[in-house]
């Protein structure tokens, strides 16, 4: 009788003791927060409360002196929260993880430690090929927070900053309409016996939604234009009072612009925002009307728009006041910093909980969605196509 060979040895068939799952070793993070040097950037990526929470979990944080000044957070507040205040920029950039709001300059990249982790905005349209070559040379792992997509398919930080920008447009417009700022002396809103202000919002995304909510809350008559019926329908469903919505048709839009006191540009495009309001349309608007072009960071959707700054925010063209500042959330730096910090902090704590960035990126798809460099390897196809650089799929690197 032939014996059947077993695939197991005799020792393997003996009952084995139960093995308990080994708890993941928590990692200690060493985080540097430099002072922002980008023109008129006042935000900071972590508030003192967030620093206190991270320090309580055993992490070390080095903050460059004055980094929180723009958002009215003092060095003492950060020091009391447990951070080390450094007067040496190189020391801050020498940390394993560098947390910024704006992308670093080429001179700042030189100060990064090889193999460090950089978390900041990317702002692809403003970058040059040298930026990516400098990161690759240092074998940096870089995450763009404006590319991080959560489990619901939304971009949490971009959405949060867009909410701020949307609400801010109404505050800005109301200031510019006053006599003190050269406007028509109109109050943005609705009081008894006086016709309400007319507001046109072009774009029904997050900025358009929050601009509309703010205008409706003040009592203004609002007309919203967008070429996406689904976005218009969604906006109507989330506003508690009926509003006028329409697709973008030149004649209808011109009629609304002639009557309006405020026009908000919040239309996005793939590469450049489409110009839907021509100079001829603007020539027919009221003198003293206000345009706030939030889409100016992508070229603007008004033909007359030109980039302005926080220190010199407006200009007048054809009697219409134009406000075209690209970085509106920085005008409200403390609120914006609070918002960014609230989104960053759970990510950082989770990275530590998972035993460091490598493990976190391996299992967290939302973190991988924001990664555009992994140890100097470019992993974002949009960047690769834009600058004609070699690219590797991030998912294949984590097999």
C-alpha positions in Angstrom: 0.0 0.0 0.0 1.6 3.3 -1.1 1.8 6.1 1.4 0.5 9.5 0.5 3.2 12.2 1.1 2.0 15.1 3.3 2.8 18.7 2.4 3.5 19.3 6.2 6.3 18.1 8.4 5.5 16.3 11.6 6.4 19.3 13.7 4.0 21.5 11.7 1.1 19.1 12.5 1.6 19.4 16.2 -0.8 22.0 17.7 0.9 25.4 17.9 0.5 28.1 20.6 -1.8 31.0 19.7 0.1 34.0 18.5 -1.2 37.4 19.6 -1.2 40.3 17.1 1.7 42.5 17.9 0.6 46.1 18.4 2.0 48.6 15.9 4.9 50.5 17.3 3.9 54.2 17.6 6.4 56.6 16.0 7.7 59.8 17.5 7.4 62.6 14.9 9.9 65.5 14.6 8.0 68.3 13.0 9.3 71.7 11.8 7.0 74.7 11.1 8.9 77.5 9.3 7.7 81.1 9.0 5.9 81.7 5.6 7.9 83.9 3.3 5.5 83.9 0.4 4.2 87.4 -0.4 1.3 88.4 2.0 0.9 84.9 3.3 -0.1 85.1 7.0 -1.4 81.6 7.7 0.2 78.9 9.8 -0.5 75.2 9.5 -0.9 74.4 13.3 -2.5 76.4 16.0 -1.1 76.3 19.6 -4.0 74.0 20.7 -3.0 71.5 17.9 0.7 71.7 19.0 -0.3 71.0 22.6 -2.3 67.9 21.4 0.7 66.6 19.4 3.2 67.3 22.2 0.9 65.4 24.6 1.3 62.4 22.3 5.0 62.5 22.6 5.9 64.4 19.4 8.6 67.1 19.1 7.7 70.4 17.3 10.1 73.2 16.3 8.5 76.5 15.2 10.4 79.4 13.7 10.1 82.6 15.7 7.3 84.8 14.4 5.7 82.0 12.3 2.3 82.6 13.9 2.4 86.4 14.0 0.3 86.8 10.8 -2.5 84.8 12.4 -2.1 86.6 15.8 -0.5 83.6 17.5 2.5 84.6 19.6 5.8 82.6 20.2 4.8 82.4 23.9 1.6 80.6 23.0 3.5 78.0 21.0 6.2 77.8 23.7 3.5 77.2 26.4 2.0 74.5 24.2 5.3 72.6 24.3 6.9 73.6 21.0 10.5 74.7 20.7 10.9 78.3 19.3 13.8 78.5 17.0 15.6 81.5 15.6 17.4 79.4 13.1 15.5 78.7 9.9 17.9 75.9 9.0 17.0 74.1 12.2 13.3 74.2 11.4 13.9 72.9 7.8 16.2 70.2 9.3 13.2 68.4 10.9 12.1 65.0 9.5 8.7 66.4 8.7 8.2 70.0 7.5 4.7 71.5 7.6 4.0 74.6 5.5 1.1 76.4 4.0 2.7 77.7 0.8 5.1 75.4 -1.2 8.8 76.0 -0.3 11.0 78.2 -2.5 14.1 76.7 -4.1 16.3 78.1 -1.4 14.1 76.5 1.3 14.3 73.1 -0.5 18.1 73.3 -0.2 17.6 73.4 3.6 15.5 70.3 3.7 17.1 67.1 5.1 17.5 64.4 2.4 14.6 61.9 2.6 12.5 64.3 4.6 8.7 64.5 4.4 7.2 67.8 3.1 3.5 68.6 3.6 2.4 71.9 2.0 0.2 73.2 -0.8 1.5 72.5 -4.3 -0.2 75.2 -6.4 0.7 73.4 -9.7 -0.1 76.4 -12.0 2.5 78.6 -10.3 5.4 76.0 -10.2 8.3 75.5 -12.5 10.2 72.4 -13.5 13.1 73.3 -11.3 11.0 72.9 -8.2 10.3 69.3 -8.9 13.9 68.6 -9.9 15.1 70.1 -6.6 12.7 67.8 -4.6 13.8 64.7 -6.6 17.5 65.5 -6.0 16.9 65.5 -2.2 14.7 62.3 -2.5 11.9 64.1 -0.7 8.5 62.6 0.0 6.0 65.4 -0.7 2.3 65.6 0.0 0.2 68.4 -1.4 -2.7 69.1 1.0 -4.7 70.7 -1.9 -4.6 67.2 -3.5 -5.6 65.1 -0.5 -9.0 63.5 -1.2 -11.0 62.0 1.7 -13.1 58.8 1.7 -16.2 60.8 0.5 -14.3 62.0 -2.6 -13.9 65.6 -1.5 -10.8 67.7 -1.0 -11.2 68.7 2.7 -8.7 71.5 2.9 -9.6 73.0 -0.5 -13.3 72.8 0.4 -12.7 74.4 3.8 -10.7 77.3 2.3 -13.3 77.7 -0.4 -16.0 78.0 2.2 -14.0 80.9 3.8 -13.5 82.5 0.4 -17.2 82.2 -0.4 -18.4 83.8 2.9 -15.6 86.5 2.6 -16.8 87.6 -0.8 -19.9 89.1 0.7 -18.0 90.8 3.5 -15.6 92.3 1.0 -18.4 93.4 -1.4 -20.3 95.0 1.5 -17.2 97.0 2.4 -16.6 98.1 -1.1 -20.2 99.3 -1.6 -19.9 101.8 1.2 -19.2 105.5 0.7 -16.0 105.2 2.8 -14.5 102.9 0.1 -15.7 104.7 -3.0 -18.9 102.7 -3.6 -22.5 103.7 -4.2 -23.2 104.0 -0.5 -25.5 100.9 -0.6 -26.0 98.5 2.2 -25.7 94.9 1.1 -28.9 93.4 2.4 -32.6 94.1 2.9 -34.4 96.5 5.2 -38.1 97.5 5.3 -39.2 99.8 2.5 -36.0 99.7 0.6 -35.4 97.4 -2.5 -32.8 94.6 -1.7 -29.4 94.5 -3.2 -29.0 92.4 -6.4 -26.1 89.9 -6.4 -25.0 87.7 -9.3 -22.9 84.6 -8.5 -21.1 82.9 -11.4 -20.3 79.3 -10.4 -22.2 77.0 -8.2 -19.3 75.1 -6.6 -18.2 75.5 -2.9 -17.3 79.2 -3.2 -20.5 80.0 -5.1 -22.6 78.0 -2.5 -21.2 79.9 0.5 -21.3 83.2 -1.3 -25.0 82.5 -2.1 -25.8 81.5 1.5 -24.2 84.6 2.9 -26.0 86.9 0.4 -29.3 85.2 1.0 -28.7 85.5 4.8 -28.3 89.2 4.4 -31.5 89.5 2.5 -30.1 90.1 -1.0 -31.7 89.0 -4.3 -29.4 86.4 -5.7 -29.0 85.0 -9.2 -26.7 82.0 -9.7 -25.2 81.0 -13.0 -23.4 77.7 -13.8 -23.3 75.3 -16.8 -23.8 72.3 -14.5 -27.5 71.6 -13.9 -26.6 69.1 -11.2 -24.6 71.7 -9.3 -27.4 74.3 -9.6 -29.9 71.7 -8.4 -27.7 70.8 -5.4 -27.3 74.5 -4.6 -31.1 75.0 -4.7 -31.6 72.1 -2.4 -29.2 73.4 0.3 -30.5 77.0 0.3 -33.6 77.3 2.5 -35.2 80.1 0.4 -35.9 80.0 -3.4 -33.2 81.5 -5.6 -32.9 82.2 -9.3 -30.6 79.7 -11.1 -29.7 79.5 -14.8 -27.2 78.0 -17.1 -24.7 80.6 -18.5 -26.4 82.2 -21.5 -24.9 85.5 -22.6 -28.2 87.4 -23.0 -29.6 86.2 -19.7 -26.3 86.8 -17.9 -26.0 90.3 -19.4 -29.5 91.2 -18.2 -28.6 90.1 -14.7 -25.3 92.0 -14.7 -27.0 95.3 -15.8 -29.1 95.2 -12.7 -26.7 93.8 -10.1 -24.9 95.7 -7.4 -22.4 92.8 -6.8 -21.0 90.2 -9.2 -19.0 87.2 -7.8 -16.7 85.2 -10.1 -16.4 81.6 -8.8 -16.1 79.6 -11.9 -13.3 77.0 -12.2 -11.8 75.3 -15.3 -9.5 72.4 -15.9 -6.5 74.7 -16.7 -7.9 78.2 -16.9 -11.2 79.7 -15.7 -13.4 80.4 -18.7 -14.0 84.1 -19.4 -17.8 84.3 -19.4 -18.1 88.0 -18.8 -16.8 90.1 -21.6 -15.6 93.8 -21.5 -18.7 94.8 -23.4 -20.9 93.3 -20.7 -19.0 95.1 -18.0 -19.4 98.4 -19.8 -23.1 98.0 -19.4 -22.9 97.4 -15.6 -23.8 100.2 -13.1 -21.2 102.7 -12.1 -20.0 101.8 -8.6 -21.0 98.1 -8.9 -18.6 95.6 -7.4 -16.9 92.6 -9.0 -15.1 90.1 -6.7 -13.3 87.6 -8.9 -12.4 84.6 -6.7 -11.2 82.6 -9.8 -8.4 85.1 -10.5 -5.9 82.5 -9.4 -6.8 80.6 -12.6 -7.0 83.7 -14.8 -10.4 85.0 -13.7 -13.8 84.8 -15.4 -14.2 88.5 -16.1 -12.3 89.8 -19.1 -11.3 93.0 -17.2 -9.8 91.1 -14.2 -6.2 91.8 -13.2 -4.4 90.3 -10.2 -4.3 92.6 -7.2 -2.9 92.3 -3.7 -4.2 92.5 -0.1 -2.3 95.8 0.3 -3.7 97.3 -2.9 -6.8 95.1 -3.6 -9.0 97.1 -6.0 -9.0 99.0 -9.2 -11.8 100.6 -11.3 -12.5 99.7 -14.9 -15.5 101.2 -16.7 -16.8 102.6 -13.4 -16.9 99.1 -11.9 -14.9 98.4 -8.7 -12.8 95.2 -9.2 -11.4 93.1 -6.3 -9.1 90.4 -7.7 -6.9 89.1 -4.9 -5.8 85.5 -5.4 -5.4 84.4 -1.8 -8.6 85.6 -0.1 -8.4 83.1 2.9 -5.1 84.7 4.0 -7.1 87.9 4.6 -8.7 85.9 7.5 -5.5 84.2 8.5 -6.6 83.1 12.0 -9.8 81.4 10.8 -8.0 79.8 7.9 -5.1 78.6 10.1 -7.7 77.1 12.5 -9.4 75.3 9.7 -6.2 73.9 8.2 -4.9 72.9 11.6 -8.1 71.0 12.4 -7.7 68.9 9.2 -3.9 68.4 9.6 -3.9 67.3 13.2 -5.9 64.0 12.9 -3.7 63.1 9.9 -0.5 63.7 11.8 -1.7 61.7 14.8 -2.7 58.8 12.6 0.7 58.8 10.9 2.3 58.4 14.4 -0.3 55.8 15.4 0.6 53.8 12.3 4.2 53.8 13.2 5.4 56.5 10.9 4.8 57.9 7.4 5.7 54.8 5.5 3.1 52.6 7.2 0.5 55.3 7.1 0.9 55.9 3.4 0.8 52.2 2.8 -2.7 51.8 4.3 -4.3 55.2 4.0 -5.5 56.0 0.5 -6.4 59.5 1.4 -2.8 60.3 2.3 -1.6 58.6 -0.9 -4.0 60.7 -3.0 -2.1 63.9 -1.9 1.4 62.4 -2.5 3.3 63.7 -5.5 6.8 62.6 -4.6 7.8 59.4 -2.8 11.6 59.3 -1.9 12.3 61.5 -4.9 10.1 59.5 -7.4 7.4 61.6 -9.0 4.0 59.9 -8.4 1.5 62.4 -9.7 0.4 62.0 -13.3 -0.9 65.6 -13.7 2.5 67.0 -12.6 4.3 64.5 -14.9 2.2 65.5 -17.9 2.4 69.2 -17.2 6.2 69.3 -17.0 7.1 66.3 -19.1 8.7 64.4 -16.2 9.1 60.6 -15.7 6.3 59.2 -13.5 5.6 56.1 -11.4 2.2 54.9 -10.1 2.2 55.4 -6.3 0.1 52.2 -5.9 2.8 50.1 -7.6 5.4 51.4 -5.2 3.4 50.1 -2.2 2.8 46.6 -3.4 
